[in-house]
């Protein structure tokens, strides 16, 4: 008849088991943390891409809706972007067609890590005169919900690039370049990565 061994484990065996278990647990924890960090970064970048696409689409829709006759660079203090100029409808006077020197102007620009869209109509100009302040009553303000839009030097910009060798101040056709330098709003992810730069171009 076999007898059970009731000796148990020695102290050396116990310490050896704890050491092996600790190494195993640390390895598993490291793999888990690495996998979670990668998932968090990938998820944040996916959300950032969706939001940047939304911002670019809103700007493109604004350009298509305004149908500008000209586009000009725009800069005023901390506001930097472009100005879409849509001339007033032509009028007929004594069998002559005349183009009034008036327009509706749409400003699209960066300020305070946001993109502002503000349209100033000819009627508003005539009513308010020089009292109009661009951005006082914007139609739309685009700001990041899952992203930080970086607007420091050499970061995000919206600018006019003409297609001719010599650029005039007012262009009837050309390309508007939108470059967004972004980081995820998630501070843990943002601290472990460099800003992501995304460039979009719109022809007009």
C-alpha positions as a Markdown table, in Angstrom:
| # | Residue | x | y | z |
|---|---|---|---|---|
| 1 | Unk | 0.0 | 0.0 | 0.0 |
| 2 | Unk | 1.5 | 3.4 | -1.1 |
| 3 | Unk | 1.9 | 6.1 | 1.5 |
| 4 | Unk | 1.3 | 9.8 | 0.7 |
| 5 | Unk | 4.3 | 12.1 | 0.9 |
| 6 | Unk | 3.5 | 14.8 | 3.4 |
| 7 | Unk | 6.8 | 16.5 | 3.4 |
| 8 | Unk | 5.6 | 19.6 | 1.3 |
| 9 | Unk | 8.0 | 22.1 | -0.5 |
| 10 | Unk | 11.3 | 23.3 | 0.9 |
| 11 | Unk | 12.0 | 27.0 | 1.1 |
| 12 | Unk | 14.4 | 26.8 | -1.9 |
| 13 | Unk | 11.7 | 25.2 | -4.0 |
| 14 | Unk | 9.2 | 27.9 | -2.9 |
| 15 | Unk | 11.6 | 30.8 | -3.7 |
| 16 | Unk | 12.4 | 29.2 | -7.1 |
| 17 | Unk | 8.7 | 28.9 | -7.9 |
| 18 | Unk | 8.1 | 32.6 | -7.0 |
| 19 | Unk | 11.0 | 33.8 | -9.1 |
| 20 | Unk | 9.9 | 31.8 | -12.2 |
| 21 | Unk | 6.3 | 33.1 | -11.7 |
| 22 | Unk | 7.5 | 36.7 | -11.3 |
| 23 | Unk | 9.5 | 36.5 | -14.6 |
| 24 | Unk | 6.5 | 35.0 | -16.3 |
| 25 | Unk | 4.0 | 37.6 | -15.0 |
| 26 | Unk | 6.3 | 40.5 | -15.9 |
| 27 | Unk | 6.7 | 39.2 | -19.4 |
| 28 | Unk | 2.9 | 38.8 | -19.8 |
| 29 | Unk | 2.3 | 42.3 | -18.4 |
| 30 | Unk | 4.9 | 43.8 | -20.8 |
| 31 | Unk | 3.2 | 42.1 | -23.8 |
| 32 | Unk | -0.2 | 43.3 | -22.6 |
| 33 | Unk | 0.9 | 46.9 | -22.1 |
| 34 | Unk | 2.7 | 47.0 | -25.5 |
| 35 | Unk | -0.4 | 45.6 | -27.2 |
| 36 | Unk | -2.7 | 48.0 | -25.4 |
| 37 | Unk | -0.5 | 51.0 | -26.3 |
| 38 | Unk | -0.4 | 50.0 | -30.0 |
| 39 | Unk | -4.2 | 49.6 | -30.0 |
| 40 | Unk | -4.7 | 53.0 | -28.3 |
| 41 | Unk | -2.4 | 54.7 | -30.8 |
| 42 | Unk | -4.0 | 53.0 | -33.8 |
| 43 | Unk | -7.5 | 53.9 | -32.5 |
| 44 | Unk | -6.5 | 57.5 | -31.9 |
| 45 | Unk | -4.9 | 57.9 | -35.3 |
| 46 | Unk | -8.0 | 56.3 | -37.0 |
| 47 | Unk | -10.3 | 58.8 | -35.2 |
| 48 | Unk | -7.9 | 61.7 | -36.1 |
| 49 | Unk | -8.0 | 60.7 | -39.8 |
| 50 | Unk | -11.8 | 60.7 | -39.8 |
| 51 | Unk | -11.9 | 64.1 | -38.2 |
| 52 | Unk | -9.3 | 65.6 | -40.6 |
| 53 | Unk | -11.3 | 64.2 | -43.5 |
| 54 | Unk | -14.4 | 65.9 | -42.1 |
| 55 | Unk | -12.6 | 69.3 | -41.7 |
| 56 | Unk | -11.3 | 69.1 | -45.3 |
| 57 | Unk | -14.8 | 68.1 | -46.6 |
| 58 | Unk | -16.4 | 71.1 | -44.8 |
| 59 | Unk | -13.9 | 73.5 | -46.4 |
| 60 | Unk | -14.4 | 72.0 | -49.9 |
| 61 | Unk | -18.1 | 72.2 | -49.5 |
| 62 | Unk | -17.8 | 75.9 | -48.5 |
| 63 | Unk | -15.7 | 76.6 | -51.7 |
| 64 | Unk | -18.3 | 74.8 | -53.9 |
| 65 | Unk | -21.2 | 76.6 | -52.3 |
| 66 | Unk | -19.6 | 80.1 | -52.6 |
| 67 | Unk | -18.4 | 79.6 | -56.2 |
| 68 | Unk | -15.8 | 82.4 | -55.9 |
| 69 | Unk | -14.7 | 84.6 | -58.8 |
| 70 | Unk | -11.3 | 85.2 | -57.1 |
| 71 | Unk | -9.3 | 83.9 | -54.2 |
| 72 | Unk | -6.9 | 86.1 | -52.2 |
| 73 | Unk | -4.5 | 85.4 | -49.4 |
| 74 | Unk | -5.8 | 86.6 | -46.1 |
| 75 | Unk | -3.8 | 87.7 | -43.0 |
| 76 | Unk | -4.9 | 89.9 | -40.1 |
| 77 | Unk | -3.1 | 89.6 | -36.8 |
| 78 | Unk | -3.4 | 86.0 | -35.7 |
| 79 | Unk | -5.8 | 85.2 | -38.5 |
| 80 | Unk | -4.1 | 83.4 | -41.5 |
| 81 | Unk | -5.9 | 81.8 | -44.4 |
| 82 | Unk | -7.7 | 82.7 | -47.6 |
| 83 | Unk | -10.5 | 85.0 | -48.8 |
| 84 | Unk | -13.0 | 83.8 | -51.3 |
| 85 | Unk | -14.4 | 86.7 | -53.3 |
| 86 | Unk | -17.7 | 86.4 | -55.1 |
| 87 | Unk | -18.5 | 89.4 | -57.2 |
| 88 | Unk | -22.1 | 90.9 | -57.2 |
| 89 | Unk | -24.3 | 90.1 | -60.1 |
| 90 | Unk | -23.8 | 92.2 | -63.2 |
| 91 | Unk | -26.4 | 94.9 | -64.0 |
| 92 | Unk | -27.7 | 96.3 | -67.2 |
| 93 | Unk | -27.7 | 100.1 | -67.6 |
| 94 | Unk | -28.8 | 101.7 | -70.9 |
| 95 | Unk | -28.0 | 98.5 | -72.8 |
| 96 | Unk | -24.6 | 98.3 | -71.2 |
| 97 | Unk | -23.6 | 95.5 | -68.9 |
| 98 | Unk | -21.7 | 96.7 | -65.8 |
| 99 | Unk | -19.9 | 94.7 | -63.2 |
| 100 | Unk | -20.5 | 96.4 | -59.8 |
| 101 | Unk | -17.4 | 96.8 | -57.6 |
| 102 | Unk | -19.0 | 94.9 | -54.8 |
| 103 | Unk | -18.8 | 91.4 | -53.5 |
| 104 | Unk | -19.6 | 88.8 | -50.9 |
| 105 | Unk | -16.4 | 87.7 | -49.1 |
| 106 | Unk | -15.9 | 84.4 | -47.3 |
| 107 | Unk | -12.9 | 84.2 | -45.0 |
| 108 | Unk | -11.4 | 80.8 | -44.1 |
| 109 | Unk | -8.5 | 81.0 | -41.7 |
| 110 | Unk | -6.7 | 79.6 | -38.7 |
| 111 | Unk | -6.9 | 81.3 | -35.3 |
| 112 | Unk | -6.4 | 79.8 | -31.8 |
| 113 | Unk | -6.0 | 76.2 | -33.0 |
| 114 | Unk | -9.3 | 76.4 | -34.9 |
| 115 | Unk | -10.5 | 76.9 | -38.4 |
| 116 | Unk | -13.0 | 79.8 | -38.8 |
| 117 | Unk | -15.4 | 80.3 | -41.7 |
| 118 | Unk | -17.0 | 83.7 | -41.9 |
| 119 | Unk | -19.0 | 85.2 | -44.8 |
| 120 | Unk | -19.4 | 89.0 | -45.0 |
| 121 | Unk | -22.1 | 89.9 | -47.6 |
| 122 | Unk | -22.2 | 93.1 | -49.6 |
| 123 | Unk | -25.4 | 94.1 | -47.7 |
| 124 | Unk | -23.5 | 93.7 | -44.4 |
| 125 | Unk | -20.7 | 95.9 | -45.7 |
| 126 | Unk | -23.1 | 98.6 | -46.7 |
| 127 | Unk | -25.0 | 98.5 | -43.4 |
| 128 | Unk | -22.0 | 98.4 | -41.1 |
| 129 | Unk | -19.3 | 100.1 | -43.1 |
| 130 | Unk | -15.8 | 99.8 | -41.5 |
| 131 | Unk | -17.3 | 98.5 | -38.3 |
| 132 | Unk | -17.3 | 94.9 | -39.6 |
| 133 | Unk | -14.9 | 92.6 | -37.7 |
| 134 | Unk | -14.1 | 89.3 | -39.5 |
| 135 | Unk | -14.9 | 86.4 | -37.2 |
| 136 | Unk | -17.3 | 88.4 | -35.0 |
| 137 | Unk | -20.2 | 86.2 | -36.1 |
| 138 | Unk | -18.7 | 83.2 | -37.9 |
| 139 | Unk | -20.9 | 80.7 | -39.8 |
| 140 | Unk | -18.8 | 77.8 | -38.7 |
| 141 | Unk | -15.8 | 77.1 | -36.3 |
| 142 | Unk | -14.0 | 73.8 | -36.8 |
| 143 | Unk | -12.1 | 72.5 | -33.8 |
| 144 | Unk | -10.8 | 69.1 | -32.9 |
| 145 | Unk | -12.9 | 66.8 | -30.8 |
| 146 | Unk | -10.4 | 63.9 | -30.9 |
| 147 | Unk | -7.4 | 65.9 | -32.2 |
| 148 | Unk | -5.3 | 68.9 | -31.3 |
| 149 | Unk | -4.8 | 71.2 | -34.2 |
| 150 | Unk | -1.3 | 72.7 | -33.9 |
| 151 | Unk | -1.0 | 76.3 | -35.3 |
| 152 | Unk | 2.5 | 77.4 | -34.3 |
| 153 | Unk | 5.2 | 78.3 | -36.8 |
| 154 | Unk | 5.7 | 75.7 | -39.6 |
| 155 | Unk | 2.6 | 73.8 | -38.5 |
| 156 | Unk | -1.0 | 74.0 | -39.8 |
| 157 | Unk | -1.7 | 76.4 | -42.6 |
| 158 | Unk | -4.2 | 77.3 | -45.3 |
| 159 | Unk | -2.7 | 79.1 | -48.3 |
| 160 | Unk | -3.1 | 80.0 | -51.9 |
| 161 | Unk | -0.8 | 78.5 | -54.5 |
| 162 | Unk | -1.3 | 79.8 | -58.0 |
| 163 | Unk | -0.7 | 77.8 | -61.1 |
| 164 | Unk | 1.1 | 80.5 | -63.0 |
| 165 | Unk | 4.8 | 81.5 | -62.8 |
| 166 | Unk | 3.9 | 84.9 | -61.4 |
| 167 | Unk | 1.2 | 85.1 | -58.7 |
| 168 | Unk | -1.1 | 88.1 | -58.4 |
| 169 | Unk | -2.7 | 89.1 | -55.2 |
| 170 | Unk | -6.1 | 88.0 | -56.6 |
| 171 | Unk | -6.3 | 84.7 | -58.5 |
| 172 | Unk | -9.1 | 83.5 | -60.7 |
| 173 | Unk | -7.8 | 79.9 | -60.6 |
| 174 | Unk | -5.2 | 78.0 | -58.7 |
| 175 | Unk | -4.9 | 75.7 | -55.7 |
| 176 | Unk | -5.7 | 76.1 | -52.1 |
| 177 | Unk | -3.4 | 74.0 | -49.9 |
| 178 | Unk | -4.6 | 72.9 | -46.4 |
| 179 | Unk | -2.0 | 71.4 | -44.2 |
| 180 | Unk | -3.0 | 70.1 | -40.7 |
| 181 | Unk | -0.4 | 69.3 | -38.1 |
| 182 | Unk | -2.2 | 67.3 | -35.4 |
| 183 | Unk | -1.8 | 65.3 | -32.3 |
| 184 | Unk | -4.5 | 63.1 | -30.6 |
| 185 | Unk | -6.4 | 64.6 | -27.7 |
| 186 | Unk | -5.4 | 61.6 | -25.7 |
| 187 | Unk | -2.4 | 62.9 | -23.7 |
| 188 | Unk | -0.9 | 59.5 | -23.1 |
| 189 | Unk | -0.8 | 58.8 | -26.9 |
| 190 | Unk | 0.3 | 62.3 | -27.8 |
| 191 | Unk | 3.3 | 62.2 | -25.4 |
| 192 | Unk | 4.7 | 59.1 | -27.2 |
| 193 | Unk | 4.5 | 60.4 | -30.8 |
| 194 | Unk | 5.5 | 63.3 | -33.0 |
| 195 | Unk | 2.9 | 65.5 | -34.7 |
| 196 | Unk | 1.2 | 64.0 | -37.8 |
| 197 | Unk | 1.1 | 66.2 | -40.8 |
| 198 | Unk | -1.7 | 65.8 | -43.4 |
| 199 | Unk | -1.9 | 67.8 | -46.7 |
| 200 | Unk | -4.9 | 68.4 | -48.9 |
| 201 | Unk | -5.2 | 70.4 | -52.0 |
| 202 | Unk | -8.3 | 72.0 | -53.6 |
| 203 | Unk | -8.4 | 73.3 | -57.1 |
| 204 | Unk | -10.6 | 76.3 | -58.0 |
